Amino acid sequence: MDSAISFTLIPTGQVPEYLLSRFPSLANISDTISDLEVPMLVAEKQGEPVAVAVLQHAKRHNGIMVEDATLTLLEVDQASRLQGIGKTLLNALEAYAATVACELKVDCGAVIGRKPMQSLLTNSGYQPPFACGETKTTTWKKSLV
């Protein structure tokens, strides 16, 4: 049995219906802001989506990198949790984000109340909110350069 995880990058505004039904939280993601790109990365195991991550960043012009990108959602389906899929997806998302931005931020809304996610971010080198001396930050941060 092949347990490898594969990834599919979905451009802004092209979310398939089957993903919306599998991950209802995607319905809350707004990709209608004209000055932002909102791509998503889908993790698949044996051809089935098991996790999704949504990135948001300013539109790039002529391929020039932007200052930062924000992870607004990372969701692993219930049956696939605690198997390392979230970590694998986060690593893949970081690799993609490093091609478009210098820093990756993680919105607190994607983390609050989710202890496994908080541990994952800490162990992956992210600075938690307020660790960098900013008093009004609501994001975890990691340099990609």
Order of alpha helices (4+ residues) and beta strands (2+ residues): beta-alpha-beta-beta-beta-beta-alpha-beta-alpha-beta
